[in-house]
Amino acid sequence: MQTILNLTHPDPGEKVLLVHDRLCRVYGCPIPYFHSLDPLSELVSSLLSHRTKNRDSGRAFQQLRAEFPTWEEVRDAPTETVQRAIAPATWAEQKAPRIQQVLRLIGEVRGELCLDFLADLPVPEARAWLEALPGVGPKTSAAVLAFSSLRRKALPVDSHHHRVAVRLGLIPASVAVGPAHALLAAQLPADWTAQQVYDNHEVLMLHGQRCCFHSKPACDRCPLLDLCPAGQQNFSQKLG
């Protein structure tokens, strides 16, 4: 038991790779992409997912597409009709006008409702363009680039990913989810592929969902225990 409780102290770069490699063995990398939406559809899907369970935001997106076959129809529809279509999403009354506002802005700036042009921009420029839209922050811009059919090298950070990173000491607890994107992305090797960056997000998220819970984390079965200051403290308290 004493061996388990000896905290490993690799340098920061090595620690990031150790965490990634161990979790990839647990959760099975490379992890398949969960869908292949075009970037505009991914943007709407991401806006619907804010503060909403994946199951409910998925239902909202499916209902929206069933009601309105094109994004032009969503843009031009009565807002209350869009709101009813996305009712399973949290705060549908706020998201419906926001989605329509975003669609109008994209159409005005680009002359069409299409974000495929983002494939030709450097990732920082593509993220800055997206984050100029209302309601789009670092998580949403990264999701659009990484999860959509663009498959760009962008690292999304959700609440599970953030919690695991804080407990591991990869980022300070004082760093919120938004600013954490740049810090955590900078820790990844520059020569990683988009698949590896996606895997990094997925395994940290999955670990937060399946082991490193918000309350009562399962530190006794965590493959990262020797790397985790918070887990060591928690586990020692249980033994004591």
N, C-alpha and C positions, 0 to 999 in steps of 0.2 A: 504493500500500500504506500510505503514511503516513496518508492520509485515513481508512482503515479503522481504524487504531490510535488515532485521536483519540477519547478517551472523552467521550461526551455527558453533561452534568451538569444535567438538568432538575430542577425541584423535585419532592419526593416524590409529590405528587398528580398532577403532569403525567407523571411516569415511569410510574406505575401505568397510566394511560390509554394511554400510548405502547406499553407492553408488551402490553396487552390488544388494542389495535387492530392492531398488527403480527401478533400470533399469530392473531388472528381472520382476517386476510387469508390466512395460511398454511394454517390448519386448517379454515376455512370456517364462520363463524358466521352465523346461529344453529345450534348443534349439536343435532341431535335427541336427545331423552331416550332412553336405551337400554332402558328398560322402564317399565311403569306399575303396579307392585305396590301393593297397599294398604299403609298404613303399618306394620301389624303384620308383614306378610310381608316388607317391606323391612327391618324390625328384625332378624328372624331371618336374612335373607340377609346383612345386614351383620355379624352376629355370626359367621356361618360364614366370612366373608371375611377375618377377622383372620389375618394372617401366612399367607395362602393365595393362590395364583394364582387369577385370576378364572375361568379354565377349570375348575379343580378345585372352587372354592366353588359355581360354577354347577351342576356335576354333583351336588354334595352336596345343594343345595337342591331340584333336580328329583327326586332319589331320595327325599328326605324327603317331598315332596308326593305322590309316587306311592304311597309306603307308607302315608301318613296323610293322608287327604283333608281333615281339619279340624285346627285347632290344639289343640282340646280332646283329640283323640286323641294328638297328640304329647305334650301335657302329662301325660296319664294312662298312657302306654305304659311298659313296662319300659325303664329307661335303656339297657340293653345293646342293645335293639332299635333305639332312636333312634341309638345310636352306630354300629351297622352301617349304618343308612340314610345317615348323613353321612360314611361312611368316606373319601371322596375329600378331605375337608377336613383340613387340618393340625390335630393335637391333637383329634381327634374324641372321645377319651375325656374331655377336659375340657369341650368345647363341648356335648356332649349333656346332661349334668346342668345346665350353666349355662342353656341354652335352656329346659329344663323349669322351672328355678327362676324365670326371668324370666316365663314364661307363667303360673305359679302366682301370682306377685306381682301381675301385671296383673289377673288374674281376681279376686283378693282385694280389690284397691283399687278397681277399676272395676265389678266385678260382671259383667263380660263380657270376652271376649277380642277386643277391638277398640280401635284407637287413632285412630279417625276424629275423636274429640273434639279432638285436637291442632290441627285446622284452625281452631278457635275461640279458641285461645290466642295471645297475642303470641309471636313467635318466641323471645325470651329465656326466657319462661315454659315454652314447649313443650320447649325444649332442657334446661332445668333439671329438668323432670319426667322426661324420658327418662334424664338422667344420674344420677338417683337410683336407677336400676335397676342391679343388679350387672353389671359388665363393659361398661357403656355409658359411653364418654367423648365428647369433643367431635367426633371424626370420625364416630362412629356416630350421634350425635344429629343432626348436620348432614346426614348421608346419608339418614336416615329422613325428614327434613323436605323435603330438596331433591330426592331421587331418586324418592320414592314419588309416588303420585297426588295427594298434597297440594300438591306444587310450590311449597314455601315458599321465602322468601329466606334461605337458610342456606348458608354456604360450607364445604364439606368440604375438608380439606387432607390429601392422602396423601403418601407419601415422595417421589414424583416432583415434585409441586407444591412441597413444602417445599424440596427441593434446588435447584430453579430459583429460588425466591424468595430463598434465602440467597445464591446466586451473583450474583444481580442486585443484592444489597444492599438488598432490600426489608425484610428482617428480619435481625437479627444471627445469626451462626452459633451462638451460645450458646443460642438459643431453640429448644426442642424442638418436635416436631410438635404436641403438645397445646396449649401456650400460643400457638403460631403462629396458631391459628384466629382468636382475638379480634383479634390485631394485623393480620392480613391482611384480615379482614372490615372492620375499621374504615377501611382505606385505600380501600375501594370507595365510589363516589358513593352517597349515601343515596337518590337517586331512581331508582336502577337497578331494573329488573324482576327477577323471579325467573329469567327466561331469561338475562339478562345475567350475573347472579351465577353461574348454572350454567355458562355459557360460560367465565367466567373460570377456574373450577376445571378445566374440561375442557381448555382450551388450554394451561394451565400443566402439567397432567398429561401431555398428549400430547407437549408439547415435551420434558419429561423422559424420556419413553419413546423418542422418535424422534430426538432431537438432543443434548440436555443429559444425556448418559449419566452414570451414577455414576462409572465409570472411562472415560477416553479420550473426553471430550465432543467433539462435532464442531464446535468453535468456528469453524473455517474456513468453514462454511456456515450459521452461526447468524444469523438476521435481527435478533437483539438484541445483536450483538457490541459496537456502539458505546455501548450502555447498561450493559454488564456488566463490572464490575471484575475478576471472576474470569476471565472469558473473555479480556479484554485481556491479563492476566498470562500466561495459558496460551498464547495465540496469540503473544505476544512471545517467550516461551521457545522455542517451536517455530522461530520465525524466527531466533533467535539461535543 
